[in-house]
Every structure is written in C-alpha cells, then in structure tokens.
Amino acid sequence: MKIINWIKSHYFNILLFTTILFIISPVILSKPLNNLDEVWNYNFAYNIANGLVPYRDFNMLQTPLLPFIVSIFFLLFGNELLVFRILAIFLISILFYMIYKIFKKLKINLSYIFIFMLLLFLLLQDYICIDYNFALLIITFILIYFSIQNNDQKNKSFLYYFNIGILSGFCILLKQSTGAIISFISVFYPALFIKHKSDIKIYLKNSFITILGIALLISILLIYLMTHNALKDFIDYTILGIKTFTNSIPYTYLLNSNNVIIKLLSTFIPIAIVISGFYLIIKKKQKLLGFYCYSIGSLVVIFPISDNIHFLIGITPFLVLFFYLLFCFISWLKNKILINLKIKSFIKETLKSIINLSLVCYLIASLILLGNYVIDSRKNHNISHYLQIPISEQLLNKINTIDSYILMQNTPVYILDAEAAIYMIPINRYYKDFNLFLKGNLGSLGENGQIEKIKNLKSGSQILIKNDNYTRNWQTPEYVISYIKNNLNKIGEISIFDIYEKE
C-alpha cells in the first residue's frame, strides 16, 4: 500500500523519468561500435570484473570509481557491452532528470524546462555514453541542487555538510583533476556568505565537516590501493605520468570548428561567463553564487583537450544557469511590456502546442529507432562481449580476421594501437599499456618505458602496428612506432596492420 501511495504522489516524476529513458534508449543502443572512449571505458570495468587491479594490472589515467561501479553490474548481468550501454541510458537519464529538478527548484515554467531539455538533448545526442565526465557532471548537478537551497549556514546540519564532502569526494574518485576543483569549490564557496565575525567560526566548522567527507572517500581509495599493492602504480600513472601527457587540442579548435553550433557556443560562452558573473554580483543573487562557482569549475573538463565532447560536457552547467537567467529576463520583460491578455494567452498556448508536438515527434522517432534496433539485432553477429551491438560489415571483417590470426599463433601477439582493445576484448586478452596505447597513459617512463618493454619481449613475439596507409590516432606514441619499424623484422600484413616480429 505504501508503494502504491508513493507512486501516486510521484507519478509525474516517474512518468517524466520513464519518458527520458525511452527517448535516450534507442539513441544509445543503436550507436555502431566506433566510439573509442566507450570501448576504453568499457575495458576498464571489464578488467575489474575479471579480477584485475587498476594501475597494477592495467593502465588508466583517471581515478577508478566509475569502472568499479560498472563492474558490479557486469558480475550480476554479464560482462557485455550491451549491459554497459543500458547503464549509460540510466546515467544520461539521471543527468537530464537532475536538470529538471534544478529548474523546478528555481521555479521555471514547465514549458521552458522542456524546451531547454530538448535543445540540450539535440546538442549532446551524438556524444552521450557512459563516461566518467558525464558521471561527474551528474554529481556536480546534485551539488548545485543543494547549493540553490537556503544559504544560511546556521540552519544546516552536520549531515548536510558531510554529504557535500562525500559527493565532492565521489567527484575526485571519478576524475582527480576536475574532482579536485569541484571539491575546492565545495569547501570554499560558502565563505562568500560570511557577513559577520561570528559567521567565520561557523564557516570553519562546516568546512572541516566537508573536508572530513572528502578525506573519507580519498582514504578508502588509498586503503584499497595499498592493500592491493597498487599505490606505487597509481602514483606513476595518475601523478608522475602527467608530465608525459603532451596531448592537447587548443580552444581555438572550437572557435574554428566547421560545426556552426560549436563555433557559436565557443565564442558566446566566455562572454556570457563574464556578463553573468557581473550580473549576479550587482543584483546580489546569493542563491546562485554556488551554482555559478560550480559551473566555472566544470569548465576545467574542456582543457587540455578542447574537442566537441569535452566542451559540451564542460559548459552544460553554465548553459543551465544562463538559461535560468534568460528566463528571468524574459519574465521581467513580459511585465514591463504591455501585451494584450488574448495575445499572451495565444503565445502561451502556441508554445505548449509546439512543445507537445515536439515531444510526440521525439517519442515516435524513438519508437522507430528502437524498432529498427530490435530488428537489426536479430541479424546479430557472434562477437563475444559485443552481442546485440551494431557493428559495420567492415569492422566485423577486421575483428574476425585479426582475432583469428592472433588465436592461430603460438607466440604472443600484441597490438600497439589506440584501437587495440576493440580486437583484444572478444578474445579475452589484456596486455598492460599495449591495450590503451596512448601518450600520457603509459606512466612516468612514457614512450621510453614502452621501448624497454619491447626490448624485453621474448623471441618470436609479434607486434601489430597500423599500416602507414591508414590514419593512426592523434595520441599514438609515434616514437615507439618508429622504434618498431627500425628495429624489428616486418614479416607480413594482416588487415590494416603490419606484422613485426621480435628476434
């Protein structure tokens, strides 16, 4: 009976979340296997589910909370990319639902909320997947949700600030760089509300509680790493290895983008940040100062790789904030401009009709996409761990050809390429560093360390590197590739790869 009553009292929220799920599902499920970020993130969780320890047994650059959570679902439901994508559907749905909750807290009209969410979905739909940056974005929005409540530090309990610390700690455990900035904001932005000397003592006490929550999460990670003899490797990959991370895409890439929306947004955002900051200070919008600070903190995601996906994730909190300020301006303007009540009513009803029509179109399109996915999945391939995942005929042939060759060899075969995991996952093989062969992801010794590892391979070992007729990933350690070409024997070709053998 209690469950039925709860459903009745929350039916709209349940309906909204279900609708979001339904719209997002076909977009994620029908994506072909071509997103390397998705494959790499899947591979992290895949390794943990198989009993490997992060950093000690496999290389990764960020902190490991997300793959740990995902690995639990792999153990329960199977180590399949399909499970990974189903989790992605829930992750992205929670993201959009949190945006809705923030707008409702700010008392924005439902019609405007739907407009923003539809526009944001259009903006992100090509990039959405399960990713630590998206997970971090959700927690940032939860922190924002708390920040727009009562800012009176005296009326908030120990548990409130401890939870803020726990959430901030989760951010660090998802991605140490952005997480550290978000945690810094959680600790220090409440200082903006100090008005009297008596407030300083309260602020210091509450900040200590927040730091306590953050420290607890970091301590759990450190204890895990120490008990699994992975602390040294963790430091090597995530701290010392940063010096070898020479990969970068400058912000000018966005400003010169062929994508008109990206180009406009990248020009508009810096200007909007400055204008919004001045507006909040002049108008003394204290309730939004935390929102603004977290939005600025989220922009760290954009650097040093300012590509489309990092840019869009980074600016999302600020887009939400700016849309709210725009809504406030429109409301103020409506009160200042005298418009006939009939015209106002007509505009309101027209807006509702457009939103309803758009929603129906989205639902129909989602139904068609979902139907197509179900039909196509019946013609499924038998590639292990990729069942029910769309794979192009070209990639399918490459996987079958390359994996068959590897399985036929009596000596180890390594693929030194950004795409290595795509081919190694179906045959359940993992070679540390080689399966995520990217600059900055190879530890403090960088490319020289990989060359030493190649020198120590046993005689007869084979290494596959992408043929020069094909474009290698922009993060490929080319110095290592040159070493292989100059020091190992080329014995043949297989698909897109040249085969080299260690003497």
N, C-alpha and C positions, 0 to 999 in steps of 0.2 A: 504493500500500500504506500509506503514511504517513497519507493522508487517511482510509482505512478504519479504521486503528488509532485515529486521533484521534476519529472518530465513535463508535467502540465505547467509548472511555474517557469520552466526554462525552454519551453517548446520553440520559441523564436530563435534562441541561440543555437539549439540543436539543429533546427532547420537550416539556419544560415551556415553553420559549420559543415553540414552534410552537402549543401549546395556547392560550397567552396571545394570540398573533396571531389565532388562529381565533375566540376569544371576542370580541375587540375589533373585528375587521374589520367585521362586519355593523352594529355599533352606530355606527361612524363613517361607513361607506359609505351607510347608509340615512337619514342625517340630511337633512332638507329644507334647501334654501338659505334660511336665515333668520338665521344667526349672523353679525352684522356684524363681530365680532372675526375670524372666519375669513376673511371677504371682505377686510377691511383687510390682514391678514397675507399673504393670497394676493396682493393687489395690490402689496405691497412687492416680493415676489420676482418677480412678473410684470413690473414696471417694470425691475428689474435685468436680467432675461433679455432685455428689449427694448432694452438698452443705455443706460438712464437711470442717472444717478449719484445716490445717496441725498443728500438735503438740497439739492444744487444743482438737481436736476431734479424732485424730488418731496419732499413734506414727510413726515417721520416724527419721532417724539419719542424713540424708543429707539435704541440702537446697532444696527448692521446685520448682525451675524454670521448670524443665522438666515435672513433672506431671501437672503443671498449663497449659503449652502449649498443652499437650496431651488432657487435659480435655476440651479445647475449641473444638477440633475435635470430642470428644465424644458427646458434646452438639449439634454439627452440623450433625453428621452422625450416631449417636447411640453409646451407651456405650457397645461396643463389643470388645472382644479380637482380632477379625479379623481386626477391624479398627486400633488397636494398632500395629498389625503386618504390615499392609500396611504403616503406618507411619515409622516403623522400616526399611522397604525396602527403603524408600526415605532417611532416616537418613544415612544408611550404603552406599547408592549410592553417597550421597553428600561427605561422607568421602573419598571414592575412587576417586571421581572427583577432590577433593581438592589436593590429592596426585599427580594426573595427572597434575594439574595446577602448582604445585610447581616444578615438574620435567621439565615442558615446560619452566618455568621461568629460570631454571638452564641450559636450552638448552641441555637436554638429548635427544638422538635419540629415536624416537617413538617406535622402536622395543624393545629397552631396557626397556622403560616405561611399555610396555605391558607384558614383561617377569616378571618384578617385581610385577605388579598388579595381575597377575595370580598366582604367588607364594604366595603373601600375602593373596589372597582370599582363597587359599587352606589351609593356616595356620589358618585363622580366621573362616572359614565357619561353624564349629561346635559350635561356640560361639556367632555369630552375633545375636543381638536382639536390641530392643530399651532399652537403658540403659544410665544413667547419665554419666557413664565413657566414653561411645562412643560419646555422645553429647559433652562432654568436650574435647575429642580428636579432634573433628571437629574444634572447636573454636581455639584450640592450633595450628592446621594446618593453620587456617586463619591468626593467629598472626605470624606464621612462614613465610607465604607468604608475609606479609607486611615487615617482618624483612630482607628478602633477596633482597629487593629493595634498592634504594640509601640510604646509611647510613649517609649521610650528614645532620646533624640535622638542619642546617640553611635553607635548602630548603624545609622543611616540615611545613605544615600549622598548625594552631590551631586545625582545624577539624581532621587532621590526628592523633594527639596525644590524642584528646578527644575520637575518635573512638577506639583507642587502649585501653583507660581506660574503655570504655563501654564494649568492648569484654572481657577484663580481669574481669570486674565486673560480666559479664554473667557466667564466669568460677566459681566465688565464689558462685553465685546463683544456680549453678548446683551441686557443691560439695565443701563445705567450705575449706576442708583441701588442696586438690590439687589445688583448685582455688586460695587460698591464696599464694601458691608457684608460680603459673603462674603469678599472679598479681605482686608479688615481683620482678620477673624476668622482667616483662614489664616496671616497674619503674626504675630498677637499671642497667639492662644490657647496656643501651645506654651510661652509664658512661665509658664503655670500650673504647669509641671513643673520649674521651677527650684528646686533644693533646696540647692545649694552655690554658692559663688562661681565655681568652675570651670565650672559649667553656664551662667553668663551669657555667657561667651565663645563657647561652642558655640551657644547660642541666637542670639546676634547674627550669627554666621557663617551659620547656617541661614536666618535671617530675610532676610538680604541675598540669599541664593540665591533664595528665594521671590519677593522683590521684583524680582529680575532677570527671572524668568519672566513676572511680571505686566507689567513695563515693556516687555518684548519685544513682547507682544501689543498693548499700547497704542501702541507705536512703529509697528507695522505699520499700524494703523488711521490714525494721523496721517499717515504717509507716503502712504497711499492717498488720503486727503482732500486733502493738499497737491498731489499730482501731478495730481489731477482738479479743482483749483480749487474744492473743496467745503468747505474748513476753516471759512471765514467763515460759510457757511450752517449748518454743523454746530453751531458755537457759538451761532448765532442761534436755532436750533430747540431744541437739547437743553440749553442753559445759560441764555441770556438769555430765551428764550421761557417758561421755567418760571414767571416772575412773572405771566404771563397765565393760568396753569393754575389757574383758580378752581373746577374741578370737584372735588367731593368727596362721598362718602357716609359719614356718621359711623358709628362702630362700633355705636351704638345701633340702627341699621337692622337689624343682625343679631340683637340682643337682642330686638327687637320683631317679628321675622320671623314670617310665617304658617307657614313651614316648621318643624315641630316639631324635626327633627334639627338644623337650623342654629341654632335658638334654644337648644337644649340644649348644643350644642358651643360656641357663643359664650359661654355662661355658664360652662361647665366649663373651657375652655382656660386662662383667666387664673389660675384657682385651681390647676389641675394644674401649670402652669409653676412657680409658687412652691413647691408641695409637692415636685415633682421636683427642683428646684434644691437645696432644703434636704436632701433625701434623699441626693443624690449627694455633697454636701459632707460630711454627717455620716458616711456609710458609706465615704467616701474612694474612690468609684468613678472613679478617674482615667481608666480606659479610655473612659469615657462622657462626659468633660468636653468633648471636641471635638464629639461628637455633640450634646450639649446646646447648645453655643455656636452651631453651625451651624443648629440648629433654631430658636433665638431669632432668628438673623439672617434666616432665611427668612420670619419673620413680617412683615418690612418690606413684603412684597408686598401685605399687607392694606390698607396706607394709601397714599394718602388715599381710595381708592375701596374701601370695605368692603362690596362686594357678595358674593354667594354664591361666585362662581368664584374671586375673589382670596382670599377667606377660606379656602376649601377647599385651594387650592394652597399658601397660606402655612402652614397648620397641618399639612400632610401629614408633614413630617419629625418634628414633635413627636408626631403620632399614632403613628408607627412606634416612637419612643423610649418613649412611655408604654405602648404595648402590650408592649414588651420588659420594662419594669419590672413590669407587671401579670403577665406570665408568670413572672417571678422570684418574685413574691409568692405566686402560686398554687402554684408548686413548693415554696416554703418551707412553705406552709400544709399541703400534702399530707404533708410529712414530719413535721409537728407533730401532725396529726390521725391517729389510728389508724383505718384503714379496712381492712376485710376484703379480702384479696387477690382473692377472687372478685368483690367489688363493684368494686374498682379495674379489674380486667380487663374487667368488663361495661361500665363507663363508657368505658374506652379503645376498646373495640370499637364501642360505640354511636356515639361521636364519629367514628370512622373511617367508619362506615356513613353518617352524616349528611353528612359531607364528600364522600364518593364519590357519594352520591345528588345532592347539590347540584351537583357538577361535571358529572355526566351530564345533569342538567336544563339547566344552562347551555349545554352542548355541543349538546343537542337544540334549545334555543331559538335558539342562534347559527346552527345549520344552517337552521332555518325562516326566520329573518330574512335570512340570506344568499340563500336560495332566492327569497324574496319580492323581494329587491333585484334579483336577476338577471332575474326575470320582468318586474318593473316597468321595468327599464332597456331592455327590448325595445320598450316603448311610448315610446321616448325622444323628446324634443324636439330641435330642431336649433340650440339657442342656442350660439353659439361660446364656447368655453372652459368651458362648463358641461355638456358632454356626459356622459351617464351619472349626472348629479347630479339627485336628486329635486327637482322644483320644483312648488309648488302651482299649480293652474289660475289662481288669482287673480294670483299673482306673474308667471306666464308671460304672461298677457294684458297686464300692466302693462309688462313688458320689451319685448314686441313692439310695443305701442302707442307707448311713449315713444321707443324706438330708431328706429322707422320715421319718427316726426315729426322727430327730430334729423337723420336722414340726408337728409330732403327739403329741409332749409333751406340756403340759400346763404350764410348768415352763421353765425358760431359760436354754439352753444347750450351754456350752462353750467348745471349742476345744483348748487345750493348747498344741500346736504342731506347728512346722515350716510350716506344710502343711495346717494349718487351713484355710487360705484364699481360697485354691482350693475348699473346701466344702462350705464355707460361701458365696462366691460370687454368685453362682447360686440361692441362696435363699435370696439374698439381706439383709444379716445380717452383722453387724460390731460391734465388741466389742474391744474397745481400749486396746492395749497391747497384748491381747489374740490372735488377728488375725496376729500379727507379733511377735510371742513368741520366741525371740532370745536374748541371752546375749548381753548386750551393747545397746540394743534398747528399754530398759524399763525405762529409766530415771535415775535420781541420786540415787533413793532408791533401784534400782536394784531388785534382787530376793526377798529381804525382803519386798519391797513395794508390790510385787505381792501376797505374802503370806498374808499381811494385807488386800489386796483387796478381797482375797478368804475368809478370816475370816468374812468379812462384806457382803458376798453374802447372799441373803435371803434363808430361809429354803426351801429345795426341789430343789434348783438349781443343775444342773448336770454338771459334768466336764468330758470330754473325754481326756484320755491320751493314747499314743501309748503303746500297749502291749509289754512286755519285749521280746517277741519272734521276734519282728521287730526292726530294727535298727532305733534309733532316730537320728535326725540331730545333727551334731557335735557341733552346737551352742545352743542346748537345755539347758535351765536353770534347771539342774538336781536337784538342791537343792529344788526348788519348786515342782518338780515331787515327790521327797521323802516325802515332807510335805503332799501332797495329799494322797499318799499311806498310810501314818501313821496316818492321822487324819480324813479322810473322809471314808464313807462306800462304798465299792465296791458292786454294785447292778447287774452287768452283763457285757456283752461284745457286741460290735457291730462292725462287720468287723475287722479292725486292731486295734481297740481302746477298752480299758477297760472303763467302766462307773462308775463314783464315784458320790455320792450324798451328798450334804450338809445337815446336820441335822437341 
